C-alpha cells in the first residue's frame, strides 16, 4: 500500500509545505462526513422514538454507545494502530462509518440501532489515531492552535448547519432513514477521494520518534505526564454538559416549553455556530499571543451560569437564541488551546501524542458513559428534564480548575526558557 511518491521527505518539521492545507482540508471534509449523521441525532430522536418505540432513557443509552468503544478500545487501539500507515487506517475508518450509516437506516428496532451507533463509535476510535499522526506530520508547532481552531470550528459549523436544516430535510426526504442512506453514500464517495489525494510526510524527527524504542512503547511516557489527564479532566466536564444539552434540550424545549421543532432547530443550532466563531477566533488569538492558559480557564468559570440561564429562565425565543450562541462560543473557546498542548510538550514523541490523546478521550468518554444515561433515567424518574439537566450545569468548572494547573506551553513560554 505504501509507495515512495505517496510520502514527502522533509528536513525540518517547521518548514511545512503548502500541501499541508490540502491534507487539513481532506481531514476536515471526512470529519464532517463521518460525524454529521450522528452529531444531529438529538433533532432526530423524536422521530426515531416514534418510529421504533423507545423512551428517553434509551435515547441516553444511544448517546453513550457512541462513546463506549473509546472507553474500552481507545488506548489499546492507539498502541496497536500507531504502527500502521495512517492513510490506510483512516480509509478503513471512513468505510466503517459508511457501514454504520447504512445500518442505522435499516434498523428494525432499538437493538440494531444501538449496535449501529456503537459501530460508529469504533470508527471514531480508528479515525482519531491517524488524524493525530497526519497532523503531527504536516503541521508546524506555531500553527497548531490555529489549525485546531479551524478543525473544531468546521466541526461546529457543520453541526450547527445540520441541526438547523434537519427538520426541513426530514420533510423533504420523508424519513430519517433516507437521511442516513444519503450520508452513507456520501461517505463512500469521500473514501475514494481520500485514497486518491491523501499523502504522508515523514520528517527525520518524526521518523526517529516513531522508530525509537519509546516511540513503539509510548504508554509509560504518557503516564509520566500530568498534562494528559488534566486535559481529559477539563474536557470531561465541559463536553459532558455540552453533549447532554445538545441531546436533551430539543426534547425539553419541545415537550416542556411547547416550542416548534423548526424553531428549536435554530435555537440549538446556534450552540455549535457560536463554537464556529470561538474556534476561528480563539485559536488564532492563542497563536498570536503565544500563550494557551488565558484562553482556557476564564471560559470554564462562566459556562455554568449560561447553561443554567438556558434551562431555567422562561425567556422568549430571541433571548434563548442569544444565550445559546453565547454558550457555544464560551464552551468551545478552550478547545483550540487544549488540542494544541499535547503537540507542544517538551520531548514528546509522535506515538506518545497518539496514546496521550487516546487517554484524554478515554477519560472524557467514561464520564459521558455514566452521566448521559443518568440524565435520561432521572428525567423519567422525576418527570422533568429541567431538573435532570440542572445536575450537569456546573461540570464545566473542571475547565477552570485544569486551566489553572496546566503548564503554559505556548511559543512565548518556550522563548523564556
Secondary structure, 3 states (H helix, E strand, C coil): CCCHHHEEEECCCCCCCCHHHHHHHHHHHHHHHHHHHHHCHHHHHHHHHHHHCCCHHHHHHHHHHHHHHHHHHHHHHHHHHCCCCHHHHHHHHHHHHHHHHHHHHCCCCHHHHHHHHHHHHHHHHHHHHHHHHHHHHHCCHHHHHHHHHHHHHHHHHHHHHHHHHHHHHHHHHCCHHHHHHHHHHHHHHHHHHHHHHCCEEEEHHHHHHHHCHHHHCCHHHHHCCHHHHHHHHHHHHHHHHHHHHHHHHHHHHHHCCCCCHHHHHHHHHHHHHHHHHHHHHHHHHHHHHCCCHHHCHHHHHHHHHHHHHHHHCCCCHHHHHHHHHHHHHHHHHCHHHHHHHHHHCCCCCHHHHHHHHHHHHHHHHHHHHHHHHHHHHHHHHHCCHHHHHHCCCCCCHHHHHHHHHCCCCCHHHHHCC
